[in-house]
Amino acid sequence: MKTFLTLCLVTTLGFSTAQAAQQEGNSQAAKIARDAAQAAKDQDWGKAIDGFRKAAEMDRKYTSSLALAYQQRAYSYAKDQRFQDALNDLSEAIRIKPDDARAYEQRAAIEKGINDYDKALADLAEASKINPGDIKYRNYRAYIYEMRGDLPNAIAENDAALKINSKNKEAVDRKARLQKIQASMGPQQPSNAPGIPAPPKPAPAKKP
């Protein structure tokens, strides 16, 4: 999980210039999209985003390309440790295309990297809703909960992961680890359980 931030951000670099260039429809929008795609290839993110925004205004089919360009620029910002700029771009990508689990995953990775665990967990939950059959979101939530020492939620998320794939090595290994931690803690007994003396009653106050 230490390389999760890098790995999930790199997944957005598969942007294909051909995807934008081969779109059918408004010829002027297609020309602008091709230029934007080339700008993205050259990592001129500002020009790419401006181009795809113009193309999307002419033809809505280019909104996915615009959202992806924001994700790519966010990756570039994250590499430069400009985390707030990266988060802003990812929020814009999600606003444009709210059903893209990758943007939530990418934003969660940055949030985890800056120790904003609650937001990371929330974004991973959204990604899991979009792609419920993808085990990595459950695994990563379980990892965060385990790291925070939240054993009940770590177990619950890991069990959910195992329901998706009972043979997933990461989830199987975590289950064994969590069970050992749980066993080492022992059963929690109330203060008046058998074998544990109840606290002494306070002595009655003396009359003056």
QUIVENGI-V535930 format. One line per field, one symbol per residue. burial: 1 if it has 9 or more other ideal C-beta (glycine too) atoms within 8 Angstrom, else 0. A space follows every 50 residues. Layout:
burial->???
This chain:
burial->00011001101100101011101000001101111111110000101111 11111101100111111111111111110000101110111111011001 11111111111110001011101111110100011011111111110000 10011011111101000100110110110011000000000000000000 00000000
